[in-house]
Amino acid sequence: MTDSAVPDSPTTATNLGFGVDVGGSGIKGGIVDLDTGALVGERFKVLTPKPATPNAVAGGVAEVVAHFDWAGPVGITLPGVITDGVMRTAANIDPAWIGTDVYALFSEMMGGRQVSVLNDADAAGMAEDACGAGKGVSGVVMLLTFGTGIGSAILINGTLVPNTELGHLIVGKKEAEHQASSRIKEEKGWSYEKWTEKVSIVLKEYEALFWPKLFIAGGGISRKSDKWIPLLTNSTPVVPATLLNTAGIVGAAMAVNQGLRA
């Protein structure tokens, strides 16, 4: 299944990369202008296989790459923690991923080409910091995605601190994402006013630990940022993410271009 086709319009961009963003429902990819963070043409998407085992997902990634006749390096995001090239957790994909050597898997599936594989929130953070809402901001920038949980990415002057998983930080007596994710808002039927009380508490804890210059709010609820960001009471500025559903693709392309290896 696709949500777009490869465009036949030419581009003048010369610094190009390729990223693939693996999610619980879809595997999306595209060619990225690394100078601007814009997609060159439309993205291409296939459904995430069920079950989302390593070999099945790698096949979907290869299908996306082949759709564009892309022969160069490929950056790939996965919904989990990756250290030393090994998947340590598996969120919204099959538990068989845990312990998988992701570099061996994807390199073999795509003919031995260069790949970079990283956490999906980290990729989105890289993209937003370089080309989106965090562009031009020095110091510590934090991306937080409010959804089923709270994804996080920390960048210090453009350098990623990988696998932070701050949604699991205990704030008060609960994990942050168990009191301030958008899922909790929906389950509890909270108003924006009630929910932002909880979000503010979490952000204040992050401020006390990391002293960021900027929070970037991502996730689906960021599209309604005008309804809730003005209600926050923490000190650090909070702005909505601007790249939205292309951030993972862009960040993945940036990662392989930089030779990043988780």
Sequence and secondary structure as in RCSB ss.txt:
>XXXX:A:sequence
MTDSAVPDSPTTATNLGFGVDVGGSGIKGGIVDLDTGALVGERFKVLTPKPATPNAVAGGVAEVVAHFDWAGPVG
ITLPGVITDGVMRTAANIDPAWIGTDVYALFSEMMGGRQVSVLNDADAAGMAEDACGAGKGVSGVVMLLTFGTGI
GSAILINGTLVPNTELGHLIVGKKEAEHQASSRIKEEKGWSYEKWTEKVSIVLKEYEALFWPKLFIAGGGISRKS
DKWIPLLTNSTPVVPATLLNTAGIVGAAMAVNQGLRA
>XXXX:A:secstr
  S           SEEEEEEE SSEEEEEEEETTTTEESS  EEEE  SS  HHHHHHHHHHHHHHTT  S EE
EEESS EETTEE   SSS GGGTT BHHHHHHHHTTT  EEEEEHHHHHHHHHHHHSTTTT  SEEEEEEESSSE
EEEEEETTEEE    GGGSEETTEETHHHHSHHHHHHHT  HHHHHHHHHHHHHHHHHHH  SEEEEESGGGGGH
HHHGGG   SS EEE SSGGGHHHHHHHHHHHTT   
